Amino acid sequence: MTLRLVVCSPVARESFDRRLREVPDVSLRWASLAALPAAAREADALVLSGTEYSAELAGVLQESANPCRWLQLLSAGYELLPQYGVPSRVQASNAGSVWSPIVAEHVMALMLALARRLPTVLAAQARCAWDGTIRNHMSQLIDSHLVIVGMGSIGTELARRARAFGMKVTGVSRRGLPHADVDAMVPAGQFHRALAQADFVAVAVPLSPESSGLIGAAELAAMPRHAVLVNVGRGPVVDHAALERALADGTIGGAALDVTDPEPLPPDSALWRMPNVIVSPHLGGAAPERYYERLVSHVVGNVVRRTQGQPPKDLIQIGPTP
């Protein structure tokens, strides 16, 4: 049976088109974002970014005669799917394993930048100032303790890189099950104990009703005063009001935010001007054009699996539409 596949992608269109047309038993159709809901009425599967899922598209999928049985996301994020609902007959998979390595690199860059005081170094360079006193405030990654909140694909890739830098790594997950890439695991209900020992805390959990506000005043107070918070999950996972207070009064040593709440971060936010904060405007997944071949290979591989009756990689669990 031919798989009727509708693709809506702003990137790598030529590569997607060439490689998907090489897959047997696939009928490929391209659709703009505006045309996607209508195209979904005649599709067995859709390829789109998680940010392009809409209430209108969800409504089309919920029609009893709709043939769609699979959503393949081009993104790692998928919070709009549970927000708008996905019928239980429709599987969904994301591209988390594609983007996790580059996001993990970004976390390492942010931790290094704060540990080695690169913002201060660059500010001195802009003044043409040979400021040797910067060394008095530098710290290190080696022999430091990193706590990763969320041990999905990003957390796993980050743990591997952090351990290569000589860091001790503790992972936090819902149940705290053993994980080969960390030194220790703790369940979410006990993660305050891990926070108390952290030099760096990296937040890499998706946004959900359970994770919203997960890092608040109590969690920040549990961290040592020199500790640095890095958020590459979603902005609302961190209570920004509590974070501003903690940074201003020295409860924690610094923060690096690739995601914010709201996003974009308003110009009047104090976080922009704090010397111990790096604001990175959702750049964790930014990559050169050649990186998109990883995305194309991932999607094409999943299409092949689907045509062969196998489950796609990176399946995500979403509750059925009420």
C-alpha positions as CSV (number, residue, x, y, z in Angstrom):
1,M,0.0,0.0,0.0
2,T,1.3,3.5,-0.9
3,L,2.0,5.9,2.0
4,R,0.5,9.3,1.1
5,L,3.0,11.7,2.7
6,V,2.6,15.4,3.0
7,V,5.7,17.4,3.9
8,C,5.8,21.0,5.2
9,S,9.4,22.0,5.8
10,P,11.2,25.4,5.5
11,V,14.6,23.7,5.4
12,A,16.5,21.2,3.2
13,R,13.6,21.0,0.7
14,E,15.7,19.9,-2.2
15,S,17.3,17.1,-0.1
16,F,14.0,16.0,1.4
17,D,12.4,15.9,-2.0
18,R,15.1,13.9,-3.7
19,R,15.6,11.3,-1.0
20,L,11.9,10.8,-0.2
21,R,11.1,10.2,-3.8
22,E,13.6,7.4,-3.8
23,V,11.6,5.6,-1.1
24,P,9.4,2.9,-2.6
25,D,5.7,3.0,-2.0
26,V,5.6,6.7,-1.0
27,S,3.5,9.3,-2.7
28,L,5.0,12.7,-1.8
29,R,3.2,16.0,-1.7
30,W,4.4,19.3,-0.5
31,A,2.2,21.8,1.4
32,S,2.6,25.3,2.7
33,L,1.8,26.0,6.3
34,A,-1.5,27.6,5.3
35,A,-2.5,24.6,3.1
36,L,-1.5,22.0,5.7
37,P,-4.9,21.4,7.3
38,A,-6.6,20.8,4.0
39,A,-3.7,18.6,2.8
40,A,-4.1,16.5,6.0
41,R,-7.5,15.3,4.8
42,E,-5.8,13.3,2.1
43,A,-2.6,12.2,3.9
44,D,-1.6,9.0,5.7
45,A,1.3,10.9,7.3
46,L,2.5,14.4,7.9
47,V,6.0,15.9,8.3
48,L,6.1,19.3,10.0
49,S,7.7,21.2,12.8
50,G,6.2,21.0,16.2
51,T,5.7,24.8,16.2
52,E,3.5,24.4,13.1
53,Y,0.9,22.2,14.8
54,S,-2.3,24.2,15.3
55,A,-5.8,24.0,16.7
56,E,-7.0,24.0,13.1
57,L,-4.8,21.0,12.1
58,A,-5.8,19.2,15.3
59,G,-9.4,19.7,14.4
60,V,-8.9,18.2,11.0
61,L,-7.1,15.1,12.4
62,Q,-10.0,14.6,14.8
63,E,-12.5,14.2,12.0
64,S,-13.7,10.6,12.0
65,A,-12.9,10.1,8.3
66,N,-9.4,11.5,8.5
67,P,-6.9,8.9,7.2
68,C,-3.7,10.3,8.9
69,R,-2.0,7.9,11.3
70,W,1.4,9.4,11.8
71,L,3.0,12.8,12.6
72,Q,6.7,13.1,12.0
73,L,8.1,16.3,13.6
74,L,11.1,18.1,12.4
75,S,11.7,19.5,15.8
76,A,12.5,18.1,19.3
77,G,9.8,20.2,20.9
78,Y,6.2,19.0,20.8
79,E,4.3,20.9,23.5
80,L,1.6,22.1,21.1
81,L,0.6,18.5,20.4
82,P,-0.8,17.8,23.9
83,Q,-2.0,21.4,24.1
84,Y,-4.3,21.0,21.0
85,G,-4.8,17.3,21.2
86,V,-3.8,14.3,19.0
87,P,-6.3,11.5,18.3
88,S,-5.2,8.2,19.9
89,R,-5.1,6.5,16.4
90,V,-2.3,8.9,15.4
91,Q,1.3,8.1,16.3
92,A,3.8,10.9,16.7
93,S,7.6,11.0,16.6
94,N,10.0,13.9,16.9
95,A,13.6,14.6,15.9
96,G,15.0,14.8,19.4
97,S,17.9,12.5,18.6
98,V,18.9,14.8,15.7
99,W,19.0,18.0,17.6
100,S,20.3,16.7,21.0
101,P,24.0,16.6,20.0
102,I,24.1,20.3,18.9
103,V,22.0,21.4,21.9
104,A,24.4,19.6,24.2
105,E,27.3,21.4,22.5
106,H,25.6,24.7,23.2
107,V,25.2,23.8,26.9
108,M,28.9,23.0,27.1
109,A,29.7,26.4,25.5
110,L,27.5,28.3,27.9
111,M,29.0,26.5,31.0
112,L,32.5,27.2,29.7
113,A,31.6,30.8,28.9
114,L,30.5,31.5,32.5
115,A,33.2,29.4,34.1
116,R,36.0,31.1,32.2
117,R,34.3,34.5,32.4
118,L,34.1,35.1,28.6
119,P,31.5,37.9,28.9
120,T,33.9,39.8,31.1
121,V,36.9,39.0,28.8
122,L,35.0,40.3,25.8
123,A,33.9,43.4,27.6
124,A,37.6,44.1,28.5
125,Q,38.5,43.5,24.9
126,A,36.0,46.0,23.7
127,R,37.7,48.5,26.0
128,C,41.2,47.4,24.8
129,A,41.9,46.6,28.5
130,W,44.4,44.0,29.5
131,D,42.6,43.1,32.7
132,G,44.5,40.4,34.6
133,T,42.1,40.6,37.5
134,I,39.6,38.5,35.6
135,R,41.6,35.4,36.6
136,N,40.5,35.9,40.2
137,H,36.9,35.1,39.3
138,M,37.4,32.1,37.0
139,S,36.2,28.6,37.7
140,Q,36.4,25.3,36.0
141,L,34.5,22.4,34.5
142,I,37.0,19.7,35.5
143,D,36.2,18.2,38.9
144,S,32.9,20.1,39.0
145,H,29.5,18.5,39.6
146,L,26.9,18.8,36.9
147,V,23.2,18.0,37.7
148,I,21.1,17.4,34.6
149,V,17.4,17.7,35.2
150,G,15.9,15.6,32.4
151,M,17.7,12.6,31.1
152,G,16.1,12.3,27.7
153,S,18.2,12.5,24.5
154,I,19.6,16.0,25.3
155,G,20.5,15.0,28.8
156,T,22.2,11.9,27.6
157,E,24.3,13.7,25.0
158,L,25.2,16.4,27.5
159,A,26.2,13.8,30.1
160,R,28.6,12.2,27.7
161,R,30.3,15.5,26.8
162,A,30.5,16.6,30.5
163,R,32.2,13.5,31.6
164,A,34.7,13.9,28.8
165,F,35.5,17.2,30.5
166,G,36.1,15.5,33.8
167,M,32.8,16.5,35.4
168,K,30.9,14.4,37.8
169,V,27.4,14.0,36.5
170,T,24.1,13.3,38.4
171,G,21.0,12.8,36.4
172,V,17.4,13.6,37.5
173,S,14.5,11.8,35.9
174,R,10.9,11.0,36.9
175,R,11.8,7.6,38.5
176,G,15.6,7.9,38.8
177,L,16.3,4.7,37.0
178,P,20.0,3.8,36.4
179,H,21.6,5.4,33.4
180,A,24.9,4.3,31.8
181,D,26.1,7.8,31.0
182,V,26.0,9.4,34.5
183,D,27.7,8.8,37.8
184,A,24.4,8.7,39.7
185,M,20.6,9.1,39.2
186,V,18.0,10.5,41.5
187,P,14.2,10.5,41.2
188,A,12.5,13.9,40.6
189,G,11.0,13.8,44.1
190,Q,14.4,13.8,45.7
191,F,16.3,16.2,43.4
192,H,16.8,18.9,46.0
193,R,19.6,16.7,47.5
194,A,21.3,16.7,44.2
195,L,20.9,20.4,43.7
196,A,22.6,21.1,47.0
197,Q,25.8,19.5,45.6
198,A,25.8,21.1,42.2
199,D,28.3,23.4,40.6
200,F,26.2,23.5,37.5
201,V,22.5,22.6,36.9
202,A,21.3,22.0,33.4
203,V,17.6,22.0,32.7
204,A,16.6,19.8,29.7
205,V,13.0,18.8,30.3
206,P,10.1,19.5,27.9
207,L,7.3,21.7,29.0
208,S,4.3,20.0,30.5
209,P,1.8,20.7,33.3
210,E,4.2,18.8,35.6
211,S,7.4,20.6,34.6
212,S,6.0,24.2,34.5
213,G,7.7,26.1,37.4
214,L,9.8,23.1,38.3
215,I,12.7,25.3,39.1
216,G,11.4,27.9,41.6
217,A,12.6,29.7,44.7
218,A,12.9,26.6,46.8
219,E,15.0,24.8,44.1
220,L,17.3,27.8,43.6
221,A,17.7,28.2,47.3
222,A,18.8,24.6,47.5
223,M,21.7,25.2,45.1
224,P,25.1,26.4,46.4
225,R,25.7,30.2,46.1
226,H,28.4,29.7,43.4
227,A,26.2,27.4,41.3
228,V,25.2,28.2,37.7
229,L,21.8,27.4,36.2
230,V,21.6,26.6,32.4
231,N,18.1,26.2,30.8
232,V,17.8,24.7,27.3
233,G,14.4,23.1,28.0
234,R,11.6,25.5,27.9
235,G,11.3,29.0,29.5
236,P,8.3,28.3,31.8
237,V,10.1,25.3,33.4
238,V,12.0,28.0,35.4
239,D,10.2,30.6,37.5
240,H,11.8,33.8,36.1
241,A,10.7,36.1,38.9
242,A,12.4,33.7,41.4
243,L,15.4,33.5,39.2
244,E,15.8,37.2,39.0
245,R,15.7,37.5,42.7
246,A,18.2,34.6,43.2
247,L,20.6,36.2,40.8
248,A,20.3,39.7,42.3
249,D,20.8,38.7,45.9
250,G,23.5,36.1,45.2
251,T,21.5,33.0,46.0
252,I,23.1,31.4,42.9
253,G,26.2,32.5,41.0
254,G,24.9,32.9,37.5
255,A,22.6,31.6,34.8
256,A,22.6,30.9,31.0
257,L,19.3,31.0,29.4
258,D,18.7,29.7,25.9
259,V,14.9,29.7,26.5
260,T,13.0,32.3,28.4
261,D,9.5,33.1,29.7
262,P,8.1,34.9,27.8
263,E,10.0,34.4,24.6
264,P,11.4,36.6,23.2
265,L,12.6,38.0,26.5
266,P,11.2,41.6,26.8
267,P,13.8,44.4,26.6
268,D,12.8,45.6,30.1
269,S,13.7,42.3,31.7
270,A,16.5,42.7,34.3
271,L,18.1,39.5,33.0
272,W,19.5,41.3,29.9
273,R,21.6,43.5,32.1
274,M,22.8,41.2,34.8
275,P,26.6,40.6,34.6
276,N,26.3,37.0,35.7
277,V,23.7,36.1,33.0
278,I,24.0,35.0,29.4
279,V,20.9,35.2,27.3
280,S,21.1,33.1,24.2
281,P,18.0,33.7,22.0
282,H,16.9,30.1,21.5
283,L,20.1,29.2,19.6
284,G,20.6,25.7,21.0
285,G,19.6,24.0,17.8
286,A,21.3,26.5,15.5
287,A,23.5,24.7,13.0
288,P,25.1,25.1,9.6
289,E,23.3,23.9,6.5
290,R,25.2,20.6,6.4
291,Y,23.7,19.6,9.7
292,Y,20.3,19.4,8.1
293,E,21.4,16.2,6.4
294,R,21.1,14.5,9.8
295,L,17.5,15.7,9.9
296,V,16.8,14.5,6.4
297,S,18.3,11.0,7.1
298,H,16.3,10.7,10.3
299,V,13.0,11.5,8.6
300,V,13.7,9.3,5.6
301,G,14.7,6.5,7.9
302,N,11.4,6.8,9.7
303,V,9.4,6.9,6.5
304,V,11.1,3.7,5.4
305,R,10.3,2.1,8.7
306,R,6.7,3.2,8.4
307,T,6.4,1.7,4.9
308,Q,7.8,-1.6,6.3
309,G,5.4,-1.7,9.2
310,Q,8.0,-0.9,11.8
311,P,7.6,1.8,14.5
312,P,9.5,5.1,13.8
313,K,12.4,6.2,16.0
314,D,11.9,8.8,18.7
315,L,8.2,8.0,19.3
316,I,6.7,10.4,21.8
317,Q,3.8,9.6,24.2
318,I,0.9,12.0,24.0
319,G,-2.4,11.5,25.8
320,P,-5.4,11.0,23.5
321,T,-7.7,13.9,22.7
322,P,-10.3,14.2,25.5
